[in-house]
Amino acid sequence: MDKVVCLPRLSRVAVCGGTHGNELSGVYLVREMLKANKKVTDKDEDNSLSVTTLISNPLATQQCRRYVSRDLNRCFTNASLYGPVSDESPYEVIRAQELNATLGPKGSPEAVDLVCDLHNTTSCMGLCVIAYSDSDWICLQIFRHLKRQMPDMQVRYLNYAISGQEAYSLDTVGKHGFGMEIGPQPHGVVRSNIYTTMKLGVQHMLEWVRLFNSGTVFEGGPVDVFTVVQNIDYPRDPETHDITAAVHPQLQDRDFCLLRPDDPLFQTFSGETLRYHGEESLYPFFINESAYYEKNIALLLARKHSVMVPAIGRSRSTEEGHKNMI
Amino acid sequence: MDKVVCLPRLSRVAVCGGTHGNELSGVYLVREMLKANKKVTDKDEDNSLSVTTLISNPLATQQCRRYVSRDLNRCFTNASLYGPVSDESPYEVIRAQELNATLGPKGSPEAVDLVCDLHNTTSCMGLCVIAYSDSDWICLQIFRHLKRQMPDMQVRYLNYAISGQEAYSLDTVGKHGFGMEIGPQPHGVVRSNIYTTMKLGVQHMLEWVRLFNSGTVFEGGPVDVFTVVQNIDYPRDPETHDITAAVHPQLQDRDFCLLRPDDPLFQTFSGETLRYHGEESLYPFFINESAYYEKNIALLLARKHSVMVPAIGRSRSTEEGHKNMI
């Protein structure tokens, strides 16, 4: 067998829904998990795992909106988390600091071991594991496990290459973390098939953590990683800033299908086709995501590369350390 | 030829988008039409047609929300239109009265001849002509025209059997009127295929009006009409009122496919199937429409019946009257 990379056990996992209050699969899955058990703690000596489930943005969830004042999932940079707040600060900035106190502090030894943050997209993206690294072996091995266990599902790994301090999303508060993004599903809607996929994804993720904690060694292997390269905005009217075209019907719903130079990109509202003028063939995703209109993003583009993930197992020493802590 | 029902020419037509500010096909189509021509008036003596295009709810459109204070498309009952308003009245109540002044007054001889109000749904409904009557021969003949001209599209006629005074939607302000509802499209998203379908639908509708005004006689024939019978809410937690199930995967996206007693209706978040306990097989539609969660509607059910639409043509006398008016 290959050399096994040994990593500390994952004792505390957080599963978060409603970070965006209108992405309903995560909202209803977390509520279901909370109903089943406020806090599931398996006290088996060699296999202890504490799973915290929470609604990240209760106010936005209550109103079935993405956010109330500011996109919560952009409020977890170090600058935002450790900046001053007052009663007048946006709700989400305050809430991010609360979540950081509960699940973090980000970057500290006290942070939970793993954050899995549940999201939906209107884009036809299947199930994506979204992380900020192509060398977090925990996230990559969980991704391999999901891919193995869910053979009927398109499962992909997306890497936003942003440093930890600059990384802005809730999942960066944990020692490890990723977004579980599933689509297509309109915001403000829960579709049974998407809900069930998310439920299975979370079950398989927790199953992997339990196996890992109990000493299972996971073999290594190559993994396709999509690394974000750039984003493309809609064509817009220079005066009103209104969009003047929609995603081209030949591109719509073709997330992760290679976009080649001169392929159709947009269709203007008067019927004209606009083409992709990039020089490099890249993989489009988040194509026509509803929430990204206001962020000036019609789609993102990624480069695909292969990452060799090592075999991993639980480190003994850390387990001892962990036991001593208890 | 059958007896021809003669009806007055349609001199003034209104095409409205953004009655719900996050239903984007209509918003962008109306903006496109406004750009092309603020007000298209064909001054041909025998064929005069004035088309007014407008954004019904500019504030909600600007914010990409269904509405700001209240659902505008429920504010056109006589009670709401002719009730007192003050500065504290909800924005949409005031706006409805403005629109009634512009396009109505509802029920008066001054009202525009035809209102076509553009909507999108997250449900898989194809193109629906939605009206409050199964004997408005103008709406039914326009429906027949759309069906003929758009053979690749599912085109259906929905009848909400509500009296004129109680009828609550913008299209009831005109002498004739209907909603053009097209889906599936997530709210806050514009999909090229749905936009193009709506554009074609409006073009064919206006083409029909021009043909009608120019003296074309349209033959009669039978038409399938879906008349709304009832609606069904989601199963809900009796305490929190949160929904506890999603539309069943076997029902999702099967709008207008007959629902039979004992067919699956919902799948609870814990995985249980709930069945349809009605005694009558009916046609479901607006299945899992995002905006209807807050209205306690998971789907509506309709009865299908056949209506014999008579041949219609333009009445001479009214044309003379119209000419005299000019």
Interface residues (C-beta under 8 A of the other chain):
Chain A: Y28 L29 R31 E32 C64 T122 P184 P186 H187 G188 V189 V190 R191 S192 N193 Y195 T196 D242 I243 A246 V247 H248 P249 Q252 Q267 F269 S270 N288 S290 A291 Y293 E294
Chain B: Y28 L29 R31 E32 C64 T122 P184 P186 H187 G188 V189 V190 R191 S192 N193 Y195 T196 D242 I243 A246 V247 H248 P249 Q252 Q267 F269 S270 N288 S290 A291 Y293 E294
